[in-house]
Amino acid sequence: MPRNENPIEKEGSLGHMVKVQQVIDFIVLSDLVNGETRYHSEMEQHLTNSLGRVGVNDAYFSQRLRALAESGHVVREWKDNNRYNRFYRITDSGEAYFKLLLRELPERVKLAQKVYGLFESYIAKYSKMSLK
């Protein structure tokens, strides 16, 4: 096979598009950025509502909240020593991370929409094939 003399220059990378964890982080932090304190279940409902009733697995959501706490972006506290009454508030580090996401995500979302639109037409091209 001959070497490609005219390689196509990439405009981006699939791995650099929007990741689910960034979507969750952004929505959680946006819910807290005005100094609000929210319970785990309130934020999960906010996420689901924000995404048109599409949610995430509860264990994955809890994992993201734990990661945000461990990275210092949110403070996680308990009310009445009941682990089910966890509530969260944003930190200065969380506000800085939120602002970073706010700067980076719009272009990544545009790229993702472009790629998924192209992929949708690619799927349509092959959807008429008989797989028997």
C-alpha positions as CSV (number, residue, x, y, z in Angstrom):
1,M,0.0,0.0,0.0
2,P,1.5,3.3,-1.0
3,R,2.2,6.0,1.6
4,N,-0.4,8.8,1.8
5,E,1.1,11.7,-0.1
6,N,-1.7,14.1,0.8
7,P,-2.9,13.4,4.3
8,I,-6.1,15.2,5.5
9,E,-5.4,17.7,8.2
10,K,-7.5,17.2,11.3
11,E,-9.6,20.0,12.6
12,G,-10.1,18.3,16.0
13,S,-10.1,15.0,17.8
14,L,-13.0,12.9,18.9
15,G,-11.4,12.4,22.2
16,H,-11.3,16.2,22.7
17,M,-15.0,16.7,22.2
18,V,-17.5,17.1,25.1
19,K,-17.2,14.3,27.7
20,V,-20.2,13.2,29.8
21,Q,-18.3,14.2,33.0
22,Q,-17.8,17.7,31.7
23,V,-21.6,18.0,31.0
24,I,-22.3,16.8,34.6
25,D,-19.7,19.0,36.1
26,F,-20.9,22.1,34.2
27,I,-24.6,21.5,35.1
28,V,-23.8,20.8,38.8
29,L,-21.5,23.9,39.1
30,S,-24.0,26.1,37.3
31,D,-26.6,25.1,39.9
32,L,-24.2,26.1,42.7
33,V,-22.4,29.1,41.2
34,N,-24.7,31.7,42.7
35,G,-23.9,30.6,46.2
36,E,-26.7,28.1,46.4
37,T,-26.4,25.0,48.6
38,R,-28.1,21.9,47.1
39,Y,-28.7,18.4,48.1
40,H,-27.6,15.5,46.0
41,S,-31.1,14.6,44.9
42,E,-31.9,18.3,44.0
43,M,-28.9,18.4,41.7
44,E,-29.7,15.1,40.1
45,Q,-33.2,16.4,39.4
46,H,-31.8,19.7,38.0
47,L,-29.4,17.7,35.7
48,T,-32.3,15.5,34.4
49,N,-34.5,18.5,33.9
50,S,-31.7,20.5,32.2
51,L,-31.1,17.6,29.7
52,G,-34.7,17.2,28.7
53,R,-35.5,14.4,31.1
54,V,-32.3,12.5,30.2
55,G,-30.4,11.6,33.3
56,V,-27.3,9.6,34.3
57,N,-26.8,6.5,36.4
58,D,-27.0,7.4,40.1
59,A,-23.7,5.7,40.9
60,Y,-22.0,7.7,38.1
61,F,-23.6,10.9,39.3
62,S,-22.4,10.2,42.9
63,Q,-18.9,9.4,41.5
64,R,-18.8,12.8,39.7
65,L,-19.9,14.6,42.9
66,R,-17.2,12.8,44.9
67,A,-14.6,13.7,42.2
68,L,-15.7,17.4,42.4
69,A,-15.3,17.3,46.2
70,E,-11.9,15.6,46.1
71,S,-10.6,18.1,43.6
72,G,-11.7,20.9,45.8
73,H,-14.4,22.3,43.5
74,V,-17.2,21.7,45.9
75,V,-17.6,21.1,49.6
76,R,-19.7,18.1,50.6
77,E,-21.3,18.1,54.0
78,W,-23.9,16.0,55.8
79,K,-26.9,17.2,57.7
80,D,-27.6,15.3,61.0
81,N,-24.9,12.7,60.3
82,N,-27.2,11.1,57.7
83,R,-25.3,10.1,54.6
84,Y,-28.5,10.5,52.6
85,N,-28.7,14.2,53.5
86,R,-25.5,15.2,51.7
87,F,-25.4,18.8,50.4
88,Y,-22.9,20.6,48.4
89,R,-21.7,24.2,47.8
90,I,-19.2,25.6,45.3
91,T,-15.7,26.7,46.3
92,D,-13.4,29.4,44.6
93,S,-11.7,26.5,42.8
94,G,-15.1,25.3,41.6
95,E,-15.9,28.8,40.3
96,A,-12.6,28.9,38.4
97,Y,-13.3,25.4,36.9
98,F,-16.8,26.5,36.0
99,K,-15.5,29.6,34.1
100,L,-12.9,27.4,32.3
101,L,-15.7,25.0,31.2
102,L,-17.8,28.0,30.2
103,R,-15.0,29.2,27.9
104,E,-14.1,25.8,26.4
105,L,-17.4,23.9,26.1
106,P,-19.2,26.1,23.4
107,E,-16.7,25.3,20.7
108,R,-16.5,21.6,21.7
109,V,-20.3,21.4,21.6
110,K,-20.3,22.9,18.1
111,L,-17.7,20.3,17.0
112,A,-19.7,17.5,18.6
113,Q,-22.9,18.6,16.9
114,K,-21.1,18.7,13.5
115,V,-19.6,15.3,14.0
116,Y,-22.8,13.7,15.2
117,G,-24.7,15.3,12.3
118,L,-22.3,13.8,9.8
119,F,-22.3,10.5,11.6
120,E,-26.1,10.5,11.5
121,S,-26.1,10.8,7.7
122,Y,-23.4,8.1,7.6
123,I,-25.6,5.7,9.6
124,A,-28.6,6.6,7.3
125,K,-26.5,5.6,4.3
126,Y,-26.1,2.1,5.7
127,S,-29.4,1.7,7.5
128,K,-31.0,0.5,4.3
129,M,-28.6,-2.5,4.1
130,S,-29.9,-5.9,4.7
131,L,-28.0,-7.5,7.6
132,K,-29.2,-11.0,6.8
